[in-house]
Amino acid sequence: LRTLTPPAPAQNGAHVLRAPFQLEPPQAKTLAMLRQHGDLSRTEIADATGYSRATITTVINHLIDIGIVEEIGDGISNGGRRPRVLSFRADFGYLVGIDMGATSLDLVLADFKGTILTHDAIEIDVRQGAVAILTVIRDCVLARLREANIAAERVYAFGIGVPGPVDFNAGMLIAPPIMPGWDGYPIRTFIRETFPNAVAIIDNDVNVMALGELRAGAGRTHKNFLFVKVGTGIGAGIICNGVIHRGADGSAGDIGHICADKNGPTCHCGNIGCLEAIAAGPPIAARALEAVRENRSSILAKYAQVTGGKLTAIDVGRAAAEGDPIANEIIHDSGRIIGEVLASLVNFFNPSLILIGGGVSGIGHQFLAAIRRGILHRSLPLATRHLRIDISPMGANAGTAGALALAMEHVFVV
Amino acid sequence: LRTLTPPAPAQNGAHVLRAPFQLEPPQAKTLAMLRQHGDLSRTEIADATGYSRATITTVINHLIDIGIVEEIGDGISNGGRRPRVLSFRADFGYLVGIDMGATSLDLVLADFKGTILTHDAIEIDVRQGAVAILTVIRDCVLARLREANIAAERVYAFGIGVPGPVDFNAGMLIAPPIMPGWDGYPIRTFIRETFPNAVAIIDNDVNVMALGELRAGAGRTHKNFLFVKVGTGIGAGIICNGVIHRGADGSAGDIGHICADKNGPTCHCGNIGCLEAIAAGPPIAARALEAVRENRSSILAKYAQVTGGKLTAIDVGRAAAEGDPIANEIIHDSGRIIGEVLASLVNFFNPSLILIGGGVSGIGHQFLAAIRRGILHRSLPLATRHLRIDISPMGANAGTAGALALAMEHVFVV
């Protein structure tokens, strides 16, 4: 790594967001092209970056010298000699992607081409606090590195999606409701103590899922789309002009507390009729339990009996699949209200794609159908002309794919 | 203009968006820096673009040779010799900015530094169609050029804000409700027939006003903000990460038909309770007239008498200023409902600034106060921590300033 600027020292200001490698613009642009478009020839890189063929040749030779890039055989000829194709070297370094939920986390280790080497699903209780959970993460990564005979110094980036509000630049959670003990904790400093060359990028879980769909999923062909997670709460990741839109304070996409019904129930936030107080997992389950108490559904009663008087949104989905009309009505109402709120956002933002994910998104096709109807009923025809609305096909993998993309995109350029 | 690519011929595909000059990346970046930041030294340009001092020197010498850029005296010294400051040459070329409304248009002619040379306010009836209005525009520009002894070939760009939906890339209006006869009309071709070197950039009027605030107004220090125009209809221009967000189909910001009240009146679009059917100028006037008919306001009755039984939102503002409680209530209700809808958009988009403009925005301070209350009541604290909500200080000038900016930004780079 002769001419690359060495990583900043860990002991001092390690919570500042800083890429492990500082590059000149032509180097950075070349690597960004390879990251975004995969393997390319020198001519393709020159065309795409706007730099001269001579500049790109110098850059590529240097990147090959220091081991980031390699030639991997011949591309397609345009008539003349077949051009050599350039690619990231898989073993230049390693990346960690983490999708953290309240009760579990998924951790993947990948090489520099993004190939996933290991995948761990670990049960946690996020309320145990930052040190406890980060220790679990650190030990898991160290174990996987040891098995593969990779030094901790070869890990260059962690991408971490967390279920709470994040100060993206500081790499910290800010007053997270379900993560006490994480508020303002310097995650970056903790990571650097064990992985001295690694930058840690922390972002909200929904933003990370949207990024996963953008880089590796249904979002690849879209520049403006929404990833809407429906689970215990409701949130949206916004891709605007091909990048995550975080807003002025990092709170963009916080749609769970949009007023969906002025005569609705009181939300835990204190306001009336918030979307997530009406349509997320808990109110779906609560309405089902109410139906059981009022003897309106024998199928839901059966599920409540099995679980000792508890119900989840998933149970409601199962009851609906068995033909229970009450369960169907609950799911339909939830989807319709989500669709009505999304209709406003479609008029405002004019996305070309809305992906529905999260634990509740799998409760049945009538959920998606009701969301679609709610959106199309209240949106302008011009705004929905090319709008696709789908359940996220990546599902649970969107989080880890997005976390890896977040890591990869911050190794060289911040 | 030796090495600049000449403008595309007008007779063939002139409706395609194409900059008059095609530049190499270092030239384009240098000019973009001068456009965004005003006068700069060579060192500042090198630092800001990331190109070497040697590259920038070559670029600047070339731009001086061909007459785009000039040296304008000394900048501030950093200890050594005082650096020469570079600037656009005012007389390199000329730009036209047009802010078109339904019944009037503002037309400004500016030099290459953006200095406005002439300003015409012309009464029109936009329903006369594209050819009639474009002929008025053409003749006005030709007259002003003749007075200043400038050839039509020296006009390099028209920026035009229009009150209707636009296909930005095609430079055409698409099924505009209040502009029949403009649908799909090739405005660019019309302009090129008289101004062979000019590109014409057409955009929605609210987008153009937002751009005006971004470049020359209250938006200069904000990267994510909304310009909300309240007039006959209600629309928003969205600045996202420092650029206009037009969305997948160019319809982003069309917030007038967001549902503000499920039990509200039927809108002309056929839906129930659209924001603009409740809170724009016409419903404000209609409620006031109703109060007159029901003998509930002597002050409003006085205004209605003067105008022969007609009232506008401006009259309601005047009555409120005289202390009329009914007028105050109408204005307050309108502001509150606009604020409630904006609260949802604040949660979603997390802007740092909302500017209220358009004809209705001047009807009194209680209008802004009610909008503010509506927003703050229903938004998340994190999203409003740094949120400013103001009446647009540029007012009617935002449109022409934005139209000039639109023109300037498309002369060199599309």
Interface residues (C-beta under 8 A of the other chain):
Chain A: E24 P25 G50 Y51 P165 I174 A175 H222 K223 N224 A236 I238 C240 N241 V243 H245 R246 G247 A248 D249 G250 S251 A252 G253 D254 I255 H257 I258 C259 C269 N271 E340 V341 A343 S344 L345 N347 F348 F349 N350 P351 S352 R378 L380 L382 A383 R385 H386 L387
Chain B: E24 P25 G50 Y51 P165 I174 A175 H222 K223 N224 A236 I238 C240 N241 V243 H245 R246 G247 A248 D249 G250 S251 A252 G253 D254 I255 H257 I258 C259 C269 N271 E340 V341 A343 S344 L345 N347 F348 F349 N350 P351 S352 R378 L380 L382 A383 R385 H386 L387
